[in-house]
């Protein structure tokens, strides 16, 4: 989940979208987020193909696709988008409208926007958890090299809010150095190094909720 307020230097106007928090209701569903993620990673697809990847029905995926389209997170794929793809059949093809969703911090006195932002964040967290759990179930199909390269780890750090913000920025910058931006870098496109695979790099940074907030930050 990316913040428009904290990451202006990482946004590309021709690739990213900034949405008001009140519009995030369309994304407040783990399956819908997964569908959008698949379109962003693998390119244009149909309800039937996405349903096979998500192990659910095309009818349910079609519903989620319509919801995403109504909120402008996805658009109909053009013939140029489908060049080189097998497009037999009558299924409608969709593509992601942008590479990343950056969110704006909701106004403090807008309950609807705050609720939509919280629901979206909960859906993102559920998706992260599902993805990590899926890796636990699949890891033994991978080589020992990949298993040892992967990690679930955490650290407790005593930081100020400014230091925490700096840590978040540095983590985002580090991930950005490893991210291949070009669409041609999609899996199977031939531009990635031999032996490369998609890696889910997830990071969460937040104050430990088991403590009371410092006195100078209490709302």
N, C-alpha and C positions, 0 to 999 in steps of 0.2 A: 504494500500500500504506500503510495508516494504522495507527499504533501506539496502542493503548489507554493505554499508559503516558504518552505524550507529549501526547495531545490530548483530555483529559477535557472541556474547555470546548466542544469542537466536537461532542460526541456528543449525540444526541437519543434518549432511551430508547425513544420510540415509533417511531423510524425506523431506528435503527442496531442492529447486533448485534456483540457482542464474543465472539470465539470463542477457545478455548484453542488454542495452537499445534499441539498433537497432533491436533486435529480438522481442520487445514488440508489434510490429505492429499486430501480431496475436491476441493479447489481447485487442486491442484498439476498443472494441465494447461491450456495456453494456450487450447484450444478451449472447455473447460469455463468458463474465466474469461470468454471472449468471450460465450458463451451467457448467463451470469449478467448480464454487462454490458448485453446487448441487452434482457433482461427489465427491468432497472432503468431503462433510458433510455426504451424505447418501450412498456413496459407488457406485459400478458399476451400470450402467444403459444403456438403449438403447435410440435410437433417438425417438422412439414412446413414451416411458415413460417420457422422458425429455420434449417432446413437450406438453404432457398433463399438466405437472407442470408449463410450461412457457406459456401456452395458445397460442400456435402457431403450425405450421405444422411440421410433421416429416421431410419433405423434407428440410425445412429451417434449422432445428436442425442438420440434417445430414451434410449439408454444413458447418456449424460452427464446428461440430465435426471433420470433415476432416481437416479444417484449424488448429484446435488445435493439431491434431495428427501430421500434417506436421511440426509443430513447437516443437514437443516433449513434449507438456504440458499434453497430455493424451496418453494412450497406450491401446491396446486390452486387455480385461480382460482374465485371465486364468481360467481353470476349478476350481482351488483351490479358486480363488476369488469369484466364483459363488456358492460355497457350501451353501446349504440351501435356495437358491433362486429359484423361479419358472422361468425356462428359456425356456418355450415352445415358438415355433415360430422360424422364421428365422432371426430375428433382430440381429444385431451385438452388442455385449456388450463392453462397454468402461469403463476405470477407470482412475482416475487422476494419473499422474506420480509422484506427490509430494504433500505434505500437504500445502505448502506455496510457493509463488513466492516472492523472494527477488530481488530487482532491484539495479543496479549499477548506480551511478550518471553519466550521459553522459558527454563525453569530451566537453569542452566549444567551441571547434572549429570544431565540427562535427554536421553540420546542420541536417543531416538525423537522427542521433541518438537523438538529442534534440527534433526534431519534433515527433519522435516515442514515446519518453518519455512523452511529453506533451499530445499526443493523448491518451496514456494509462491512464495518470492521469485524463484526462477529462472523460474517460469511467468509471473509478473507482468512480469518484464523481457523475456521473449520476446514477450509480448503487446504491450508498449510498442514494441518494435522492429518487429514486424509492422505495427502501426498507422502508425508513421512511414514505413516503406517503402511502404505502400499510398498514403500521401499523395504521396510522390515520383512514383508512377506515375499519380496522378489529378490532380495540381496544374494541369496545362495545360488541363484542362476547366473550371477556375474562372477568374473574372475576374482581371485584373492587380491590382485592388484587394485581393482576397483573397490572392493570391500574395505581394504586398508586405507584407501584414499578418502573414503567417506567418513563423516563424523556427526554425532549428536553431542554437542558440548555447550557449556554455559560458564559464566563467570559472574561473581558478585563484585561490583566496583563502587567505591565511594566517590561520587562525582557531584559537581554542581550542575544546574540546568544548562549553563553555557558549555561546560565540558561534555555533557551528554549530547547536546546538539552538535558539537564538534565531532564526537565519536560517530554519530549517525552520518554526518557528511563524509567523513573519511571512509566509512564502510561502503557508502554508495559510490564514492570515487574509485575505490578498489575494485568493486564489482564491475564498474563501467569499463575498466581497463581490460577486462576479460570478455566483454560482451561484443560479439560480432554484429554490427548494425545492419549490414547489407542484407536485403531479402535473399540474395543468392547464397547466403550462409545457412539457409534452412537445411535440415537434415536431408542428406542425399543429394544436395546440389553440387557437391564436388569441390567446394572451396575451403572446407574445414580440414584440419590436419588428419592424417590417417590415424584411425583408432579413436577419434573424438566422439563423444556422446553428449547428449543434452544433460546438463547437471542442474539440479534445483538448488540454488543458493538462497536460503531463507534466513533472515535475521530479524530478531525482535529486541527492541531496546525500550525499557520502561522502568520506572521506580518500583522497587519491591512493594507490593500492596500490603504486606503484613506490618509495615511501619506507618507511623503518622507522618504527614507532610512536614517539612521544615517550617518553622514559624513564619519566616519571611516570604513563604510561597502559598500560605493558606488563602483560599479565595474569600 
